[in-house]
Amino acid sequence: MTMLVVFLVGFLGLASAGKHDIYAGYTVHGVVIDSLAAQHLLHQLESDFDLDTLQDGAPPDRDAYIMVTPGNNEAFLKKLDENGVKHYVVESNVPRSLEEFDADMMRFHRSRAGREAQPFEYYPRHDEVNEYLEKIAAEYPDLVSLVTAGPSYDGREIKYVKISTTNFEDASKPIYFMDAMIHAREWVTTPVSLYSIHRLVVDRREEDEDLLEGTDWIIYPVVNPDGYEFSHTDERLWRRTRSTNPNPDTECRGADGNRNFDVAFNTTTGVSSNPCSQQYVGAGPFSEVETRYIRDVLHEYLPRIQVYLNIHSHGNWVLFGFGNRTLPANGVQLHHVGAVMGAAIDAVKLPQAPFYRVGNSAMLLYPTSGSAQDYAQHIGVPFSYTLELPGYSYAFQVPVTYIGQITSETWVGIAAQARLAKLHYNDRIRT
């Protein structure tokens, strides 16, 4: 190792020392969700004890992972005990686990010294994402158009790409619109979107030519760049945007972008009017500039958007609306197309990953309102989904070594979903 590399590694280690002290005393507990009663109780306790759900649980065999502040730990566990809900310690020292994740990333980058890694092989920063999009658009101008949606709240340029063999001019082709990173801490979502670009444009394969010839694509890798950057520099588990709250009585910043869309806004559980809550809905529908950009893309191409995929992590779920436990008119078709996606991924998943569960988001997990998934479905996108990627019990700190598996298996599911949805589009334009 050269002296320069030694210096950089040492400097980065010093710079990160104490970085995660904001989580000092926090603990993560597994909660056994073996019944609907246990699931409902946990949702009731979320606001009472300022809980942060790192992994959603569902009966009969998917445990929840809950991060608890030091001041609420004892009372929260007592409440679980009083109700006969089993629990166990997942992480007794959150800062230490985050430091181990940082060290894992550093080891990965050291091991790749001398070889240029592609941004879908690790966790790229926002500037790296934009550089990649610019590079792809410059190298493949007949296939890729680069679009700047506009500045984020803090002024970062938000870019996305349109991919088409016909310059988006053939109305007989459906549009598949995917986005990622609406929740800042869900880092693995952006590599999935970037790998999708790679497979469609750079690593074109004969078996995928129909996906280009028959479908146009909009791929939007980072919805929430301010929150994403903040999760790198200040708070690793930051979830929200970074807008300043108009209420002068609070210093809490940002809103949950996936509760900020204008559909049944702030009308169910699973949301909060507390500006400091992880599920804070915002000052009003589309108060966040970042969600307005997604709204505008949806409306610009609404007649042709056949699939909208809002990518999250984690938990192995393919979810659809509505968040108030009602189903869209095409609920059967929604489930069918979602199930095909989940089954395609399950066929190539790692053994330690659970099988994907497919269904209505409120019925499988919890009611919510103002989600991107529900908004797209509400305004007329036929197939709108939330995809929750694997976590392998690492929550949001999935080791870099798993990224290749997650991106490749998810692409298999995206391809299967796009093909089936296109058949429905053909029926749609004929009628």
URFENUR-V321719 format. One record per backbone hydrogen bond with DSSP energy under -0.5 kcal/mol. CO is the residue of the C=O (numbers start at 1). NH is the residue of the N-H. If there is no record, write none. Layout:
co | nh
CO | NH
CO | NH
This chain:
co | nh
2 | 6
3 | 7
4 | 8
5 | 9
6 | 10
7 | 11
8 | 12
9 | 13
10 | 14
11 | 15
12 | 16
13 | 17
14 | 17
16 | 19
18 | 21
20 | 23
21 | 24
23 | 26
26 | 94
27 | 68
28 | 90
28 | 91
29 | 66
30 | 32
30 | 88
31 | 33
31 | 64
32 | 34
33 | 62
35 | 39
36 | 40
37 | 41
38 | 42
39 | 43
40 | 44
41 | 45
42 | 46
43 | 47
44 | 48
45 | 49
46 | 51
47 | 50
51 | 53
52 | 54
52 | 67
55 | 65
58 | 62
61 | 63
62 | 58
64 | 31
64 | 66
65 | 54
65 | 55
66 | 29
67 | 52
68 | 27
69 | 72
69 | 73
70 | 73
72 | 76
73 | 77
74 | 78
75 | 79
76 | 80
77 | 81
78 | 82
79 | 83
80 | 85
81 | 84
84 | 86
86 | 32
88 | 30
91 | 28
93 | 97
94 | 98
95 | 99
96 | 100
97 | 101
98 | 102
99 | 103
100 | 104
101 | 105
102 | 106
103 | 107
104 | 108
105 | 109
106 | 110
107 | 111
108 | 112
110 | 113
112 | 115
115 | 117
118 | 121
119 | 124
122 | 124
125 | 129
126 | 130
127 | 131
128 | 132
129 | 133
130 | 134
131 | 135
132 | 136
133 | 137
134 | 138
135 | 139
136 | 140
140 | 143
140 | 144
143 | 164
145 | 162
147 | 149
147 | 160
150 | 158
152 | 155
156 | 152
157 | 159
158 | 149
158 | 150
160 | 147
161 | 219
162 | 145
163 | 217
166 | 169
169 | 171
170 | 173
174 | 216
175 | 177
175 | 306
175 | 307
176 | 178
176 | 218
177 | 309
178 | 220
179 | 311
180 | 223
181 | 224
182 | 184
183 | 186
185 | 187
186 | 189
187 | 190
187 | 191
188 | 192
189 | 193
190 | 194
191 | 195
192 | 196
193 | 197
194 | 198
195 | 199
196 | 200
197 | 201
197 | 202
198 | 202
198 | 203
202 | 204
205 | 208
206 | 209
208 | 211
208 | 212
209 | 212
209 | 213
210 | 214
212 | 165
214 | 174
216 | 176
217 | 163
218 | 178
219 | 161
219 | 221
220 | 180
224 | 228
225 | 229
226 | 230
227 | 231
228 | 232
229 | 232
229 | 233
230 | 234
230 | 235
234 | 236
235 | 238
239 | 184
243 | 254
246 | 248
247 | 250
252 | 245
255 | 241
255 | 257
256 | 259
257 | 260
260 | 286
261 | 263
263 | 370
264 | 267
272 | 281
273 | 275
274 | 277
277 | 280
279 | 272
280 | 256
284 | 287
288 | 291
288 | 292
289 | 293
290 | 294
291 | 295
292 | 296
293 | 297
294 | 298
295 | 299
296 | 300
297 | 301
299 | 302
301 | 304
301 | 305
304 | 175
304 | 306
305 | 382
306 | 383
307 | 177
308 | 310
308 | 385
309 | 179
309 | 311
310 | 387
311 | 181
312 | 389
316 | 357
317 | 388
318 | 359
319 | 386
320 | 361
321 | 328
322 | 325
322 | 362
323 | 368
328 | 331
330 | 334
331 | 335
332 | 336
333 | 337
334 | 338
335 | 339
336 | 340
337 | 341
338 | 342
339 | 343
340 | 344
341 | 345
342 | 346
343 | 347
345 | 348
345 | 349
346 | 349
350 | 353
357 | 318
359 | 320
360 | 364
361 | 365
361 | 366
370 | 261
371 | 375
372 | 376
373 | 377
374 | 378
375 | 379
376 | 380
376 | 381
377 | 380
382 | 384
383 | 308
385 | 310
385 | 387
386 | 319
386 | 388
387 | 312
387 | 389
388 | 316
388 | 317
389 | 314
389 | 315
389 | 316
391 | 394
394 | 397
399 | 402
400 | 403
402 | 406
403 | 407
404 | 408
405 | 409
406 | 410
407 | 411
408 | 412
409 | 413
410 | 414
411 | 415
412 | 416
413 | 417
414 | 418
415 | 419
416 | 420
417 | 421
418 | 422
419 | 423
420 | 424
421 | 425
422 | 426
423 | 427
424 | 428
425 | 429
426 | 430
427 | 431
